[in-house]
């Protein structure tokens, strides 16, 4: 059985400026909002296309963003 197909664009995990522009007080609040909504909707057999910028910043931020992404349900395609 195949799951649903989802698309997300520009989550910008760990990006302070984008978090502020989106109305969050911190990157942690911003990232948690994305993660919580993802977990509510995406099932393990779903396919998720991540379009645009996963994060913005140095290697540490990118590494953290990939760690977050790996922890989320679904089969991801960047």
N, CA, C and O atoms as CSV, one atom per row, in Angstrom:
chain,resi,resn,atom,element,x,y,z
A,1,UNK,N,N,0.852,-1.185,0.000
A,1,UNK,CA,C,0.000,0.000,0.000
A,1,UNK,C,C,0.892,1.240,0.000
A,1,UNK,O,O,1.881,1.307,0.730
A,2,UNK,N,N,0.537,2.195,-0.808
A,2,UNK,CA,C,1.309,3.438,-0.879
A,2,UNK,C,C,0.631,4.499,-0.036
A,2,UNK,O,O,-0.594,4.570,0.058
A,3,UNK,N,N,1.471,5.321,0.574
A,3,UNK,CA,C,0.948,6.408,1.393
A,3,UNK,C,C,0.667,7.646,0.561
A,3,UNK,O,O,0.647,7.608,-0.669
A,4,UNK,N,N,0.456,8.715,1.254
A,4,UNK,CA,C,0.212,10.012,0.624
A,4,UNK,C,C,1.525,10.631,0.176
A,4,UNK,O,O,2.604,10.216,0.601
A,5,UNK,N,N,1.415,11.631,-0.688
A,5,UNK,CA,C,2.573,12.399,-1.119
A,5,UNK,C,C,2.412,13.821,-0.587
A,5,UNK,O,O,1.360,14.441,-0.738
A,6,UNK,N,N,3.474,14.322,0.036
A,6,UNK,CA,C,3.477,15.659,0.631
A,6,UNK,C,C,4.603,16.486,0.031
A,6,UNK,O,O,5.600,15.953,-0.455
A,7,UNK,N,N,4.420,17.795,0.076
A,7,UNK,CA,C,5.446,18.736,-0.361
A,7,UNK,C,C,5.617,19.787,0.732
A,7,UNK,O,O,4.635,20.305,1.265
A,8,UNK,N,N,6.865,20.097,1.060
A,8,UNK,CA,C,7.161,21.195,1.980
A,8,UNK,C,C,8.267,22.017,1.333
A,8,UNK,O,O,9.179,21.477,0.707
A,9,UNK,N,N,8.170,23.310,1.494
A,9,UNK,CA,C,9.165,24.182,0.893
A,9,UNK,C,C,9.786,25.090,1.945
A,9,UNK,O,O,9.090,25.684,2.770
A,10,UNK,N,N,11.096,25.183,1.898
A,10,UNK,CA,C,11.840,26.142,2.707
A,10,UNK,C,C,11.530,26.092,4.206
A,10,UNK,O,O,11.113,27.100,4.776
A,11,UNK,N,N,11.723,24.954,4.846
A,11,UNK,CA,C,11.474,24.936,6.295
A,11,UNK,C,C,12.456,25.819,7.084
A,11,UNK,O,O,12.116,26.313,8.159
A,12,UNK,N,N,13.641,26.012,6.565
A,12,UNK,CA,C,14.641,26.881,7.209
A,12,UNK,C,C,14.843,26.557,8.685
A,12,UNK,O,O,14.794,27.446,9.535
A,13,UNK,N,N,15.071,25.280,8.984
A,13,UNK,CA,C,15.358,24.891,10.365
A,13,UNK,C,C,16.568,25.664,10.873
A,13,UNK,O,O,17.577,25.793,10.179
A,14,UNK,N,N,16.452,26.177,12.096
A,14,UNK,CA,C,17.574,26.846,12.743
A,14,UNK,C,C,17.889,28.242,12.240
A,14,UNK,O,O,18.944,28.782,12.575
A,15,UNK,N,N,17.020,28.844,11.452
A,15,UNK,CA,C,17.294,30.157,10.857
A,15,UNK,C,C,16.568,31.248,11.648
A,15,UNK,O,O,15.345,31.363,11.567
A,16,UNK,N,N,17.303,32.034,12.398
A,16,UNK,CA,C,16.735,33.038,13.286
A,16,UNK,C,C,15.886,34.064,12.544
A,16,UNK,O,O,14.752,34.328,12.944
A,17,UNK,N,N,16.412,34.640,11.482
A,17,UNK,CA,C,15.693,35.696,10.753
A,17,UNK,C,C,14.370,35.183,10.180
A,17,UNK,O,O,13.342,35.851,10.293
A,18,UNK,N,N,14.396,34.008,9.571
A,18,UNK,CA,C,13.162,33.443,9.012
A,18,UNK,C,C,12.168,33.145,10.133
A,18,UNK,O,O,10.968,33.372,9.975
A,19,UNK,N,N,12.654,32.645,11.246
A,19,UNK,CA,C,11.772,32.381,12.397
A,19,UNK,C,C,11.061,33.654,12.823
A,19,UNK,O,O,9.855,33.644,13.070
A,20,UNK,N,N,11.803,34.744,12.910
A,20,UNK,CA,C,11.221,36.036,13.294
A,20,UNK,C,C,10.213,36.515,12.255
A,20,UNK,O,O,9.124,36.969,12.605
A,21,UNK,N,N,10.577,36.415,10.977
A,21,UNK,CA,C,9.670,36.846,9.909
A,21,UNK,C,C,8.364,36.052,9.911
A,21,UNK,O,O,7.315,36.564,9.521
A,22,UNK,N,N,8.438,34.818,10.348
A,22,UNK,CA,C,7.246,33.967,10.399
A,22,UNK,C,C,6.478,34.134,11.705
A,22,UNK,O,O,5.485,33.443,11.932
A,23,UNK,N,N,6.932,35.052,12.569
A,23,UNK,CA,C,6.180,35.377,13.780
A,23,UNK,C,C,6.522,34.569,15.019
A,23,UNK,O,O,5.769,34.585,15.992
A,24,UNK,N,N,7.645,33.861,15.000
A,24,UNK,CA,C,8.044,33.074,16.162
A,24,UNK,C,C,9.048,33.851,17.006
A,24,UNK,O,O,9.778,34.701,16.496
A,25,UNK,N,N,9.075,33.551,18.295
A,25,UNK,CA,C,9.998,34.234,19.209
A,25,UNK,C,C,11.400,33.658,19.165
A,25,UNK,O,O,12.359,34.319,19.563
A,26,UNK,N,N,11.526,32.421,18.682
A,26,UNK,CA,C,12.845,31.778,18.648
A,26,UNK,C,C,12.878,30.728,17.548
A,26,UNK,O,O,11.838,30.309,17.041
A,27,UNK,N,N,14.088,30.308,17.186
A,27,UNK,CA,C,14.210,29.234,16.204
A,27,UNK,C,C,13.674,27.927,16.776
A,27,UNK,O,O,13.120,27.107,16.044
A,28,UNK,N,N,13.839,27.734,18.078
A,28,UNK,CA,C,13.338,26.516,18.706
A,28,UNK,C,C,11.811,26.436,18.588
A,28,UNK,O,O,11.267,25.381,18.261
A,29,UNK,N,N,11.128,27.544,18.851
A,29,UNK,CA,C,9.667,27.578,18.722
A,29,UNK,C,C,9.252,27.322,17.271
A,29,UNK,O,O,8.314,26.568,17.010
A,30,UNK,N,N,9.951,27.951,16.340
A,30,UNK,CA,C,9.687,27.792,14.903
A,30,UNK,C,C,9.873,26.338,14.477
A,30,UNK,O,O,8.991,25.743,13.859
A,31,UNK,N,N,11.031,25.777,14.816
A,31,UNK,CA,C,11.333,24.404,14.413
A,31,UNK,C,C,10.350,23.418,15.035
A,31,UNK,O,O,9.913,22.477,14.373
A,32,UNK,N,N,10.000,23.628,16.303
A,32,UNK,CA,C,9.044,22.741,16.971
A,32,UNK,C,C,7.670,22.804,16.314
A,32,UNK,O,O,6.983,21.785,16.228
A,33,UNK,N,N,7.259,23.977,15.851
A,33,UNK,CA,C,5.965,24.108,15.178
A,33,UNK,C,C,5.946,23.272,13.895
A,33,UNK,O,O,4.968,22.580,13.611
A,34,UNK,N,N,7.028,23.341,13.128
A,34,UNK,CA,C,7.108,22.556,11.895
A,34,UNK,C,C,7.099,21.064,12.219
A,34,UNK,O,O,6.352,20.296,11.613
A,35,UNK,N,N,7.929,20.662,13.175
A,35,UNK,CA,C,8.038,19.252,13.555
A,35,UNK,C,C,6.694,18.723,14.065
A,35,UNK,O,O,6.268,17.637,13.673
A,36,UNK,N,N,6.035,19.477,14.927
A,36,UNK,CA,C,4.752,19.016,15.487
A,36,UNK,C,C,3.689,18.860,14.410
A,36,UNK,O,O,2.939,17.884,14.423
A,37,UNK,N,N,3.610,19.809,13.473
A,37,UNK,CA,C,2.623,19.710,12.391
A,37,UNK,C,C,2.943,18.529,11.472
A,37,UNK,O,O,2.047,17.801,11.045
A,38,UNK,N,N,4.227,18.352,11.175
A,38,UNK,CA,C,4.669,17.227,10.335
A,38,UNK,C,C,4.228,15.917,10.980
A,38,UNK,O,O,3.642,15.059,10.320
A,39,UNK,N,N,4.511,15.769,12.272
A,39,UNK,CA,C,4.168,14.520,12.965
A,39,UNK,C,C,2.657,14.271,13.015
A,39,UNK,O,O,2.224,13.119,13.053
A,40,UNK,N,N,1.858,15.335,13.015
A,40,UNK,CA,C,0.396,15.193,13.007
A,40,UNK,C,C,-0.110,14.665,11.663
A,40,UNK,O,O,-1.120,13.963,11.611
A,41,UNK,N,N,0.588,14.998,10.582
A,41,UNK,CA,C,0.055,14.722,9.249
A,41,UNK,C,C,0.748,13.593,8.496
A,41,UNK,O,O,0.085,12.837,7.785
A,42,UNK,N,N,2.043,13.462,8.633
A,42,UNK,CA,C,2.811,12.526,7.798
A,42,UNK,C,C,2.950,11.171,8.499
A,42,UNK,O,O,3.297,11.087,9.677
A,43,UNK,N,N,2.670,10.131,7.743
A,43,UNK,CA,C,2.795,8.750,8.235
A,43,UNK,C,C,4.080,8.133,7.682
A,43,UNK,O,O,4.623,8.632,6.696
A,44,UNK,N,N,4.574,7.060,8.297
A,44,UNK,CA,C,5.842,6.451,7.865
A,44,UNK,C,C,5.892,6.046,6.391
A,44,UNK,O,O,6.957,6.109,5.778
A,45,UNK,N,N,4.767,5.633,5.813
A,45,UNK,CA,C,4.788,5.194,4.414
A,45,UNK,C,C,4.519,6.333,3.428
A,45,UNK,O,O,4.450,6.095,2.223
A,46,UNK,N,N,4.367,7.556,3.917
A,46,UNK,CA,C,4.160,8.713,3.043
A,46,UNK,C,C,5.478,9.143,2.401
A,46,UNK,O,O,6.555,8.888,2.940
A,47,UNK,N,N,5.378,9.792,1.256
A,47,UNK,CA,C,6.534,10.339,0.554
A,47,UNK,C,C,6.500,11.856,0.708
A,47,UNK,O,O,5.483,12.490,0.424
A,48,UNK,N,N,7.615,12.437,1.158
A,48,UNK,CA,C,7.682,13.875,1.383
A,48,UNK,C,C,8.805,14.468,0.535
A,48,UNK,O,O,9.966,14.076,0.652
A,49,UNK,N,N,8.437,15.418,-0.318
A,49,UNK,CA,C,9.420,16.159,-1.101
A,49,UNK,C,C,9.731,17.449,-0.355
A,49,UNK,O,O,8.836,18.256,-0.104
A,50,UNK,N,N,10.999,17.644,0.000
A,50,UNK,CA,C,11.439,18.859,0.681
A,50,UNK,C,C,12.068,19.752,-0.378
A,50,UNK,O,O,13.162,19.478,-0.871
A,51,UNK,N,N,11.359,20.829,-0.721
A,51,UNK,CA,C,11.796,21.745,-1.765
A,51,UNK,C,C,12.390,22.994,-1.111
A,51,UNK,O,O,11.971,23.390,-0.023
A,52,UNK,N,N,13.339,23.594,-1.760
A,52,UNK,CA,C,13.900,24.838,-1.235
A,52,UNK,C,C,14.920,24.587,-0.145
A,52,UNK,O,O,15.523,23.517,-0.065
A,53,UNK,N,N,15.101,25.598,0.694
A,53,UNK,CA,C,16.157,25.564,1.706
A,53,UNK,C,C,15.734,24.792,2.946
A,53,UNK,O,O,14.752,25.143,3.600
A,54,UNK,N,N,16.472,23.748,3.265
A,54,UNK,CA,C,16.239,22.996,4.487
A,54,UNK,C,C,16.666,23.824,5.693
A,54,UNK,O,O,16.007,23.812,6.732
A,55,UNK,N,N,17.767,24.535,5.545
A,55,UNK,CA,C,18.289,25.378,6.616
A,55,UNK,C,C,19.082,26.512,5.981
A,55,UNK,O,O,19.169,26.628,4.758
A,56,UNK,N,N,19.642,27.321,6.817
A,56,UNK,CA,C,20.552,28.366,6.352
A,56,UNK,C,C,21.567,28.577,7.455
A,56,UNK,O,O,21.207,28.768,8.616
A,57,UNK,N,N,22.806,28.541,7.096
A,57,UNK,CA,C,23.828,28.706,8.112
A,57,UNK,C,C,25.002,27.804,7.841
A,57,UNK,O,O,25.134,27.244,6.752
A,58,UNK,N,N,25.837,27.667,8.811
A,58,UNK,CA,C,27.043,26.865,8.686
A,58,UNK,C,C,26.766,25.384,8.788
A,58,UNK,O,O,25.619,24.940,8.848
A,59,UNK,N,N,27.835,24.646,8.805
A,59,UNK,CA,C,27.731,23.179,8.837
A,59,UNK,C,C,26.975,22.662,10.053
A,59,UNK,O,O,26.223,21.693,9.948
A,60,UNK,N,N,27.165,23.293,11.196
A,60,UNK,CA,C,26.484,22.832,12.417
A,60,UNK,C,C,24.976,22.953,12.273
A,60,UNK,O,O,24.244,22.040,12.654
A,61,UNK,N,N,24.500,24.070,11.727
A,61,UNK,CA,C,23.056,24.266,11.530
A,61,UNK,C,C,22.532,23.261,10.515
A,61,UNK,O,O,21.466,22.676,10.709
A,62,UNK,N,N,23.271,23.060,9.444
A,62,UNK,CA,C,22.856,22.081,8.435
A,62,UNK,C,C,22.811,20.671,9.015
A,62,UNK,O,O,21.893,19.904,8.725
A,63,UNK,N,N,23.795,20.337,9.825
A,63,UNK,CA,C,23.837,19.023,10.465
A,63,UNK,C,C,22.623,18.851,11.380
A,63,UNK,O,O,21.994,17.793,11.383
A,64,UNK,N,N,22.292,19.895,12.161
A,64,UNK,CA,C,21.119,19.833,13.034
A,64,UNK,C,C,19.835,19.673,12.231
A,64,UNK,O,O,18.947,18.912,12.617
A,65,UNK,N,N,19.737,20.389,11.116
A,65,UNK,CA,C,18.547,20.299,10.266
A,65,UNK,C,C,18.384,18.886,9.711
A,65,UNK,O,O,17.273,18.359,9.660
A,66,UNK,N,N,19.477,18.285,9.302
A,66,UNK,CA,C,19.403,16.912,8.788
A,66,UNK,C,C,19.023,15.935,9.899
A,66,UNK,O,O,18.307,14.965,9.654
A,67,UNK,N,N,19.492,16.182,11.104
A,67,UNK,CA,C,19.126,15.339,12.246
A,67,UNK,C,C,17.623,15.435,12.505
A,67,UNK,O,O,16.964,14.421,12.733
A,68,UNK,N,N,17.086,16.648,12.469
A,68,UNK,CA,C,15.645,16.838,12.635
A,68,UNK,C,C,14.899,16.082,11.535
A,68,UNK,O,O,13.961,15.335,11.814
A,69,UNK,N,N,15.317,16.277,10.297
A,69,UNK,CA,C,14.643,15.651,9.165
A,69,UNK,C,C,14.652,14.125,9.274
A,69,UNK,O,O,13.645,13.472,9.001
A,70,UNK,N,N,15.782,13.568,9.670
A,70,UNK,CA,C,15.872,12.101,9.812
A,70,UNK,C,C,14.906,11.572,10.870
A,70,UNK,O,O,14.427,10.443,10.766
A,71,UNK,N,N,14.618,12.388,11.890
A,71,UNK,CA,C,13.755,11.930,12.984
A,71,UNK,C,C,12.273,11.953,12.629
A,71,UNK,O,O,11.451,11.398,13.359
A,72,UNK,N,N,11.931,12.583,11.524
A,72,UNK,CA,C,10.529,12.737,11.146
A,72,UNK,C,C,10.028,11.554,10.321
A,72,UNK,O,O,10.797,10.931,9.589
A,73,UNK,N,N,8.738,11.249,10.443
A,73,UNK,CA,C,8.185,10.135,9.667
A,73,UNK,C,C,8.149,10.448,8.173
A,73,UNK,O,O,8.206,11.606,7.760
A,74,UNK,N,N,8.057,9.409,7.397
A,74,UNK,CA,C,7.952,9.549,5.950
A,74,UNK,C,C,9.257,9.251,5.242
A,74,UNK,O,O,10.335,9.242,5.836
A,75,UNK,N,N,9.116,9.007,3.953
A,75,UNK,CA,C,10.271,8.795,3.083
A,75,UNK,C,C,10.570,10.134,2.428
A,75,UNK,O,O,9.764,10.629,1.641
A,76,UNK,N,N,11.711,10.722,2.741
A,76,UNK,CA,C,12.008,12.073,2.303
A,76,UNK,C,C,12.878,12.101,1.061
A,76,UNK,O,O,13.762,11.267,0.868
A,77,UNK,N,N,12.591,13.104,0.216
A,77,UNK,CA,C,13.390,13.370,-0.984
A,77,UNK,C,C,13.738,14.844,-0.976
A,77,UNK,O,O,12.856,15.701,-0.938
A,78,UNK,N,N,15.029,15.134,-1.013
A,78,UNK,CA,C,15.477,16.520,-1.024
A,78,UNK,C,C,15.731,16.968,-2.439
A,78,UNK,O,O,16.119,18.114,-2.663
